[in-house]
Amino acid sequence: MKFIVDECTGTAVVEYLRENGHDVVSVAETIPQCQDKTILNRAVHEQRILITNDKDFGDLIFRRGLSHHGVLLLRLQDDSATNRVRVVRAVFDRYSDVLKRNFLVATERRVRVRYLPNLPDANAR
């Protein structure tokens, strides 16, 4: 799968994904400190699923109507690198088939999936 990992999510998640054969773009490595809209645009253009801890992406998608290729939002009590990787692994084990083009919110205890209709492949706004 193809992912773009936001800076706030950290390098441990990037390393975990790469070690498991995924195509991963790290925002920290390639476009540090860029705007969220730029990250979403790149994710759509390159058909990447965004992994982030930043709730602002929900606002961009649900209030402003920006396109995406799929989002995994981590909302963790324990924000350690080890816990982030553990939660991402758990999400992949159960929800990998719905990551694309949907919006998932993961905590240590549950995952909520917001199934979205087919969205355009580019941000029109």
Residue frames as qw, qx, qy, qz and C-alpha x, y, z in Angstrom:
[[0.000, 0.889, 0.457, 0.000, 0.00, 0.00, 0.00],
 [0.383, 0.426, -0.021, 0.819, 1.01, 3.62, -0.44],
 [0.408, -0.770, -0.426, 0.243, 1.08, 6.00, 2.53],
 [0.231, 0.615, -0.175, 0.733, 2.02, 9.53, 3.45],
 [0.598, -0.504, -0.523, 0.339, 2.85, 9.94, 7.13],
 [0.079, -0.931, -0.060, -0.350, 2.41, 13.34, 8.75],
 [0.292, 0.545, -0.532, 0.578, 5.25, 14.84, 10.79],
 [0.486, -0.471, 0.375, -0.634, 3.30, 14.61, 14.05],
 [0.966, -0.074, -0.090, -0.233, 2.95, 10.86, 13.66],
 [0.472, -0.700, 0.531, 0.063, 6.69, 10.29, 13.88],
 [0.319, 0.574, -0.716, -0.238, 9.44, 8.22, 12.38],
 [0.359, -0.149, 0.901, -0.193, 8.61, 4.96, 14.16],
 [0.685, 0.456, 0.448, -0.350, 5.42, 4.57, 12.10],
 [0.494, 0.737, -0.355, -0.294, 7.34, 5.41, 8.91],
 [0.011, 0.496, -0.868, -0.009, 9.98, 2.79, 9.72],
 [0.542, 0.077, 0.782, -0.297, 7.36, 0.18, 10.63],
 [0.696, 0.591, 0.189, -0.361, 5.53, 0.67, 7.34],
 [0.391, 0.719, -0.541, -0.194, 8.73, 0.56, 5.27],
 [0.205, -0.360, 0.904, -0.106, 9.93, -2.58, 7.06],
 [0.565, 0.258, 0.740, -0.260, 6.63, -4.21, 6.08],
 [0.414, 0.167, 0.705, 0.551, 7.06, -3.42, 2.39],
 [0.205, 0.850, 0.468, -0.129, 4.83, -0.37, 2.04],
 [0.409, 0.453, 0.172, 0.773, 5.59, 2.61, -0.19],
 [0.357, -0.784, -0.402, 0.312, 5.88, 5.46, 2.32],
 [0.275, 0.619, -0.021, 0.736, 6.42, 9.20, 1.97],
 [0.464, -0.528, -0.462, 0.541, 7.42, 10.89, 5.20],
 [0.073, 0.951, 0.201, 0.225, 6.32, 14.53, 5.41],
 [0.506, -0.805, 0.182, 0.250, 9.22, 15.19, 7.81],
 [0.654, -0.188, 0.495, 0.540, 11.72, 13.92, 5.20],
 [0.420, 0.374, 0.582, 0.588, 10.24, 15.38, 2.02],
 [0.018, -0.638, -0.275, -0.719, 8.11, 18.47, 2.75],
 [0.394, -0.340, -0.628, 0.578, 8.65, 19.44, 6.39],
 [0.031, -0.451, -0.356, 0.818, 6.40, 22.08, 7.95],
 [0.090, -0.157, -0.562, -0.807, 4.12, 22.29, 4.92],
 [0.500, -0.032, 0.192, -0.844, 0.44, 23.14, 5.13],
 [0.535, 0.095, 0.799, -0.258, -2.14, 20.42, 5.68],
 [0.671, 0.614, 0.138, -0.392, -3.83, 21.19, 2.37],
 [0.321, 0.679, -0.627, -0.209, -0.53, 20.56, 0.57],
 [0.253, -0.236, 0.930, -0.126, -0.24, 17.17, 2.28],
 [0.631, 0.368, 0.585, -0.352, -3.78, 16.24, 1.21],
 [0.556, 0.716, -0.196, -0.374, -3.11, 17.37, -2.35],
 [0.142, 0.545, -0.819, -0.109, -0.01, 15.20, -2.54],
 [0.428, -0.018, 0.867, -0.253, -1.84, 12.24, -1.01],
 [0.675, 0.534, 0.341, -0.377, -4.60, 12.52, -3.63],
 [0.438, 0.743, -0.409, -0.296, -2.20, 13.10, -6.52],
 [0.181, 0.461, -0.869, 0.011, -0.08, 10.07, -5.55],
 [0.799, -0.220, -0.403, -0.387, -3.04, 7.97, -4.30],
 [0.370, 0.178, -0.746, 0.524, -1.61, 7.67, -0.78],
 [0.564, -0.667, -0.478, -0.092, -3.42, 7.03, 2.49],
 [0.040, 0.676, -0.333, 0.656, -2.62, 9.69, 5.07],
 [0.684, -0.421, -0.536, 0.259, -1.65, 8.67, 8.60],
 [0.089, 0.559, -0.163, 0.808, -1.78, 11.54, 11.07],
 [0.311, -0.402, -0.692, 0.513, -2.45, 12.64, 14.65],
 [0.005, -0.121, -0.010, 0.993, -3.76, 16.02, 13.47],
 [0.265, 0.549, 0.740, -0.285, -7.53, 16.54, 13.82],
 [0.181, 0.597, -0.109, -0.774, -7.38, 19.49, 11.39],
 [0.040, 0.116, -0.831, -0.543, -7.52, 17.03, 8.50],
 [0.087, 0.484, 0.864, -0.108, -11.05, 16.06, 9.51],
 [0.122, 0.728, 0.240, -0.630, -12.04, 19.70, 9.30],
 [0.073, 0.459, -0.530, -0.709, -10.50, 20.04, 5.84],
 [0.042, -0.068, -0.933, -0.350, -12.27, 16.95, 4.56],
 [0.042, -0.534, -0.839, 0.096, -15.67, 17.17, 6.25],
 [0.016, 0.778, 0.322, -0.539, -16.20, 20.93, 6.50],
 [0.078, 0.669, -0.333, -0.660, -14.26, 22.23, 3.53],
 [0.853, 0.415, 0.204, -0.244, -14.93, 19.25, 1.28],
 [0.141, 0.706, -0.653, -0.233, -11.33, 18.55, 0.26],
 [0.916, 0.187, -0.315, -0.165, -10.59, 15.25, -1.42],
 [0.363, -0.601, 0.705, -0.100, -8.44, 12.52, 0.05],
 [0.608, 0.257, -0.714, -0.235, -7.39, 8.98, -0.74],
 [0.792, -0.369, -0.485, 0.036, -7.99, 7.70, 2.78],
 [0.044, -0.677, 0.415, -0.606, -7.08, 8.89, 6.27],
 [0.725, -0.342, -0.560, 0.208, -6.08, 7.11, 9.45],
 [0.134, -0.740, 0.209, -0.625, -6.34, 9.56, 12.34],
 [0.606, -0.114, -0.684, 0.390, -4.65, 8.41, 15.54],
 [0.365, -0.695, 0.051, -0.618, -6.32, 9.73, 18.72],
 [0.752, -0.047, -0.602, 0.264, -4.19, 8.15, 21.42],
 [0.567, -0.820, -0.020, -0.076, -3.96, 8.58, 25.18],
 [0.681, -0.477, 0.382, 0.404, -0.43, 7.15, 25.10],
 [0.526, 0.835, -0.078, -0.145, 1.32, 9.01, 22.29],
 [0.469, -0.567, 0.613, 0.286, 4.58, 7.06, 22.55],
 [0.355, 0.490, -0.642, -0.471, 6.19, 5.78, 19.37],
 [0.035, -0.065, 0.996, -0.044, 5.71, 2.19, 20.52],
 [0.362, 0.432, 0.681, -0.468, 1.99, 2.70, 21.07],
 [0.442, 0.598, -0.163, -0.648, 1.53, 4.48, 17.73],
 [0.264, 0.344, -0.842, -0.321, 3.10, 1.53, 15.93],
 [0.155, 0.120, 0.948, -0.252, 1.03, -0.95, 17.97],
 [0.439, 0.531, 0.425, -0.586, -2.23, 0.83, 17.05],
 [0.425, 0.564, -0.430, -0.563, -1.30, 1.14, 13.36],
 [0.104, 0.200, -0.966, -0.126, -0.47, -2.58, 13.29],
 [0.269, 0.300, 0.827, -0.392, -3.82, -3.41, 14.93],
 [0.475, 0.589, 0.089, -0.648, -5.70, -1.24, 12.42],
 [0.340, 0.463, -0.690, -0.441, -3.95, -2.98, 9.51],
 [0.080, -0.044, 0.992, -0.088, -4.77, -6.39, 10.94],
 [0.265, 0.465, 0.779, -0.328, -8.52, -5.69, 11.02],
 [0.317, 0.804, 0.300, -0.404, -9.22, -2.77, 8.67],
 [0.304, -0.356, 0.533, 0.704, -6.68, -2.83, 5.83],
 [0.258, 0.390, 0.782, 0.413, -9.48, -3.54, 3.33],
 [0.020, 0.874, 0.479, 0.077, -11.26, -0.23, 4.18],
 [0.431, -0.521, 0.007, 0.736, -8.31, 2.15, 4.55],
 [0.223, 0.096, 0.475, 0.846, -8.54, 3.41, 0.98],
 [0.146, -0.381, -0.410, -0.816, -10.94, 6.32, 0.44],
 [0.545, -0.677, -0.475, -0.138, -12.43, 6.18, 3.95],
 [0.035, -0.676, 0.374, -0.634, -11.73, 8.10, 7.16],
 [0.778, -0.300, -0.538, 0.124, -10.71, 5.98, 10.15],
 [0.215, -0.746, 0.358, -0.520, -10.21, 7.21, 13.70],
 [0.803, -0.058, -0.571, 0.161, -8.21, 4.85, 15.91],
 [0.403, -0.732, 0.374, -0.403, -7.78, 4.88, 19.67],
 [0.032, -0.376, 0.909, -0.177, -6.19, 2.23, 21.85],
 [0.429, 0.109, 0.795, -0.415, -9.60, 0.62, 22.35],
 [0.575, 0.552, 0.588, -0.136, -11.55, 1.04, 19.13],
 [0.195, -0.092, 0.512, 0.831, -11.60, 2.07, 15.50],
 [0.434, 0.643, 0.423, -0.469, -14.37, 4.11, 13.94],
 [0.351, 0.078, 0.645, 0.674, -14.74, 3.93, 10.18],
 [0.359, 0.637, 0.199, -0.652, -16.47, 6.71, 8.34],
 [0.537, 0.253, 0.695, 0.405, -17.34, 5.21, 4.98],
 [0.129, 0.609, -0.061, -0.780, -17.30, 7.89, 2.35],
 [0.746, 0.591, 0.280, -0.126, -18.82, 7.95, -1.11],
 [0.729, 0.232, 0.249, 0.594, -16.53, 7.89, -4.09],
 [0.135, -0.863, -0.020, 0.486, -14.64, 11.15, -4.11],
 [0.592, 0.795, -0.126, 0.044, -12.99, 12.93, -7.03],
 [0.889, -0.023, -0.071, 0.451, -9.30, 12.21, -7.53],
 [0.416, 0.260, -0.095, 0.866, -8.16, 15.82, -7.20],
 [0.139, -0.576, -0.471, 0.653, -8.87, 18.70, -4.87],
 [0.244, 0.640, 0.501, 0.529, -11.16, 21.01, -6.77],
 [0.245, -0.937, -0.242, -0.059, -11.17, 23.69, -4.10]]
